Amino acid sequence: MREIKFRVWHEESKMMHGVKGINFVRRGGLVDMPMFGYAPLNRVILMQFTGLRDKNGKEIYEGDIVKATLRFFGIVDQKCRVIFHNGSFGLQYGYSIDYFKPLATWDGIEVIGNIYENPELLRGDGNALYS
């Protein structure tokens, strides 16, 4: 069974935080972040753990930016964004959802950042997601 974990991007502090718990209440919810405290769910961006680790053992979450190779298609060291789409986690490697492939079809996945702390990784060179 896959471990269910989350992390959050707290926009006000511009920091990524782990999640100790989520409390759903009548008017929304609260997320409990270790060493930071509680924040309303509408003030954070919640990202789920995929249940997988990269080639270096680092946990892979939604919103991560990774380098990976797409099996059978010859796409090597492509920068991709981890997303959840149609009930599964996968990598988006182009401008639209048409460029989405499930995580199981990729090799050599390495987390190199995330879309909130490292947006520059998604643009700037010919191998970037949003050049």
C-alpha positions in Angstrom: 0.0 0.0 0.0 1.3 3.5 -0.9 2.2 5.9 1.8 -0.1 8.9 1.8 1.9 12.1 2.5 1.6 15.7 1.6 3.7 18.9 1.5 2.6 22.5 1.0 3.9 25.6 -0.6 3.1 28.5 1.7 2.8 31.5 -0.5 3.2 34.1 2.2 6.4 32.7 3.6 7.6 31.6 0.1 8.6 28.3 1.7 7.9 24.6 1.3 6.7 22.8 4.4 6.0 19.2 5.4 2.5 18.4 6.6 1.8 16.9 10.0 -2.0 16.8 9.5 -5.0 18.2 7.8 -8.1 19.3 9.7 -11.2 19.7 7.6 -13.7 22.0 9.2 -17.0 23.5 8.2 -15.5 26.6 6.4 -12.6 25.0 4.7 -9.7 23.4 6.5 -6.4 23.9 8.3 -3.0 22.3 7.5 -0.6 21.6 10.4 3.0 22.3 9.4 5.8 21.2 11.7 7.8 24.1 13.1 5.4 26.6 11.4 2.0 25.9 12.9 -1.5 26.0 11.3 -2.5 27.7 8.1 -5.9 27.8 6.2 -6.0 25.3 3.3 -6.9 28.2 1.0 -3.6 29.9 1.8 -1.3 27.0 0.8 -0.8 24.8 -2.3 -1.2 21.1 -1.3 1.0 18.6 -3.1 0.8 14.8 -2.7 3.6 12.3 -2.5 3.6 10.0 -5.6 4.8 7.0 -3.5 8.0 6.9 -5.6 11.5 8.0 -5.1 14.0 9.3 -7.7 17.2 7.5 -8.7 18.9 9.2 -5.7 16.2 8.1 -3.2 14.5 11.5 -3.0 10.7 11.5 -2.6 8.8 12.6 -5.7 5.8 15.0 -5.2 3.4 16.7 -7.4 4.9 20.0 -8.6 8.4 18.6 -8.7 10.6 19.3 -11.7 12.6 16.3 -12.8 15.0 15.1 -15.5 14.0 11.8 -17.0 14.3 9.6 -20.1 11.1 8.4 -21.8 11.4 4.7 -22.6 10.8 3.7 -26.2 10.6 7.2 -27.5 14.3 8.2 -27.3 13.7 11.3 -25.2 16.7 11.7 -23.0 17.2 14.0 -20.0 13.9 15.8 -20.6 12.9 18.4 -18.0 9.4 17.5 -16.9 6.8 18.5 -14.3 5.2 15.9 -12.0 1.4 16.2 -12.2 -1.7 14.2 -11.3 -4.0 13.7 -14.3 -6.9 11.3 -14.9 -6.3 9.4 -11.7 -2.5 8.8 -12.0 0.8 10.6 -11.5 2.9 11.3 -14.5 5.2 13.7 -16.2 4.2 16.5 -18.4 7.1 17.3 -20.8 5.5 19.9 -23.1 3.1 22.8 -23.2 -0.1 20.9 -23.0 -1.6 17.8 -21.3 -1.0 16.0 -24.7 2.6 15.7 -23.5 1.7 13.6 -20.4 3.0 10.1 -19.8 2.6 8.0 -16.6 5.6 7.8 -14.3 6.0 4.1 -15.0 7.1 4.9 -18.6 10.1 6.9 -17.6 13.6 5.9 -16.6 16.4 7.6 -14.5 14.1 10.1 -12.9 16.0 12.7 -10.9 14.3 15.5 -8.9 16.0 18.8 -9.7 13.6 21.3 -8.1 10.0 22.2 -7.9 7.7 24.7 -9.8 7.5 27.1 -6.8 11.1 27.4 -5.6 12.7 26.9 -9.0 10.4 28.1 -11.8 13.5 29.1 -13.9 14.1 25.4 -14.5 11.0 25.3 -16.7 12.3 27.9 -19.2 15.5 29.2 -20.6 17.1 26.5 -22.7 16.1 24.2 -25.6 15.4 21.4 -23.2 13.1 23.4 -20.9 9.4 22.8 -20.5 8.4 26.4 -21.3 11.3 27.7 -23.4 
